[in-house]
């Protein structure tokens, strides 16, 4: 009977499967102390067959015993049907690639931050692509509505504060709250996501990435950059006031 490869059970950063068995293809020990073993591993997910690397620490006798068994498996090519679980008793410090992490924003109003958090959580947790794209569409809707309402005085008196997204995008661009390129891209995203409501067409990972990147740029332009400029100005004024006081 052919020998079975050693394995480790981890969450796959590619297909996002939880507790997925991954076959170990190699281990490099960089530190072997009396009570601790430190090293790296390479593996392949049994679900999607894509490679995963990781760094680990092992401080249990059972774990170190498993790595000795793995060394013997490599060097002697033991013919055994018993596969070794190298994950028992170890702490995985990091994996490559890393799991996607929600993007951080510092200057979003609460209502925009809430929906953006939902969209980022959906993306990082590998929710269905159609659902993720819908979440980002909501962010675009809420963000433009916030800017439109907050700057209603810039428009003709009596302007209805509630506008459809299509009209809102054009009106914001007419008063330079959106650049022409952001306006055109927003209309493209609006048109694409409207199809999600009326069709069953597949949504690709690339299309999710596109709307995620646009939403990020939109929020940077509408909230993050103005927030940073305001913060920098306040910090400079505080320093100037402190210098004048000391002088």
Phi, psi and omega in degrees: 000134182292147179292146180264140180289149173294161184216171175217147181252113182217170172278131183278124180285350179272297183268356177065018177291138181272142177050051182270134175287127181235127182284127179286130177251348179184151177222137174237119179270123180251351178203125181229095183257180185298319184240010183206143177233132184235138179187191180232155176225156169238146184206172177228130179293131177288344179277310184247355177065019181263152187282147177223131174249161180198158173250142185218163172231140179230119183237013180248145178303321181295319179295316179295325177298320179297322180289328174294318178297322178295320177301317179295321178300320180290312190280328185254348182053054181301132177271098184217144177273355181271112179276144184265128175270103182280357180276345181291124174080015179240158176246120179271113184283327185196150175235155176233127357290159178281156174295142175302139180246143177302138178290147182258135175233145185250343189232023179280139171295154187307318183293326177284320179300320182297313183286329177291324177297319177298317181294317180292322177296319179296319179294314185288333180268008177058049171291162178307141186304320180297320179293318181296315181297323177296324179295318179291325176301320178298320178300313180300318180296310183293319182295314180291326177295321179298311181296320180297313181293318182294336183241029184301329181296342179285348183257175182302137178306137180089002179298133179295124181290348179251113180233151172296154184304320180302308179294321183299317180300312181295320182291320177295320179292325181295335179255014174067024170281339173235143174284162177303322181290320177295322177299311182296319181293319179299320178295321178297316178296318180300316181295316181296314184287337173298326179296329182299330182284331190248354181228171176245024180297145178294148174248122184275163176298325179295323179291325176294317179299319181299311182289328177295317180292320178295316180299319177300312180297320179298314180291325176299315184290317185280328189234311188291311180297312175301323179294319179292320178297315179298317179296318180296321179295316179296320179297317179296320180294322178295319178294319179295317178296320179295320180293320179294324178294316180293327181285000000 
